[in-house]
């Protein structure tokens, strides 16, 4: 159920690899660290995008916070998104 009082926000997200219990999909989408939403918040997105891009691809997208019947909040993707970078360079371990 959409939260009608929530506005759409533009954020940067990235694909990452993580299989969750009860799901057949391994590639997921999450907000990049430092965005207005926590990095562990789920982002709902299409299978077409999931299949078309490698792990580590970043997108600039418009999202709206939503939930299902008062359940856990997640980010709902608007139809338009822009790929802003290819593969993310490996993070250095400090």
C-alpha positions in Angstrom: 0.0 0.0 0.0 1.4 3.4 -1.0 1.9 6.0 1.7 0.0 8.9 0.2 1.7 11.5 2.4 5.2 10.4 1.2 6.8 12.3 -1.7 9.0 10.9 -4.4 12.8 11.3 -3.7 15.7 11.0 -6.1 18.4 8.8 -4.7 21.4 6.7 -5.9 21.1 2.9 -5.6 23.3 0.0 -6.5 22.8 -3.7 -7.4 24.3 -6.3 -5.0 24.3 -10.0 -4.6 22.3 -11.4 -1.7 19.8 -14.3 -1.8 17.1 -14.0 0.9 15.1 -16.8 2.4 12.1 -17.6 0.3 13.3 -15.7 -2.8 14.7 -17.1 -6.0 16.4 -13.9 -6.9 20.1 -13.3 -6.0 20.6 -9.7 -7.4 19.0 -7.0 -5.3 18.9 -3.2 -5.2 19.8 -1.0 -2.2 20.4 2.7 -1.5 24.1 3.7 -1.7 25.5 4.5 1.7 25.0 8.2 2.7 21.5 8.5 1.0 18.4 9.6 3.0 17.3 6.0 3.3 19.2 3.2 5.2 21.4 0.9 3.1 19.5 -2.2 4.3 16.1 -0.9 3.1 14.7 -3.0 0.3 14.0 -1.4 -3.1 11.2 -3.0 -5.3 12.4 -3.1 -8.9 11.6 -5.0 -12.1 13.0 -8.4 -13.1 13.9 -6.8 -16.5 16.4 -4.4 -14.8 17.6 -7.1 -12.5 18.5 -9.3 -15.5 20.0 -6.5 -17.6 22.7 -5.2 -15.3 25.6 -6.6 -13.4 26.2 -6.6 -9.7 27.7 -3.2 -8.8 25.8 -1.1 -11.3 24.5 2.2 -9.9 21.3 4.0 -10.8 19.8 7.4 -10.1 16.2 6.7 -9.5 13.0 8.3 -8.1 11.5 6.3 -5.2 8.6 6.6 -2.8 8.4 4.9 0.6 5.7 2.3 0.8 4.6 -0.7 2.9 2.3 -3.6 2.6 -0.7 -3.5 5.0 1.4 -1.9 7.7 4.3 -4.3 7.2 8.0 -3.5 6.7 8.7 -0.3 4.8 10.4 -0.5 1.4 11.2 1.8 -1.5 9.0 1.7 -4.6 10.7 2.6 -7.9 9.1 4.9 -10.4 9.3 3.8 -14.0 12.1 6.1 -15.0 15.7 5.4 -13.9 19.1 6.4 -15.2 22.2 4.2 -15.1 25.0 6.5 -13.8 28.0 4.2 -13.6 29.1 0.8 -14.7 30.8 -1.7 -12.4 31.9 -0.1 -9.1 35.6 -0.2 -8.5 36.6 -2.6 -5.7 36.6 -1.0 -2.3 40.0 -0.8 -0.6 40.2 -2.4 2.8 41.5 0.1 5.3 
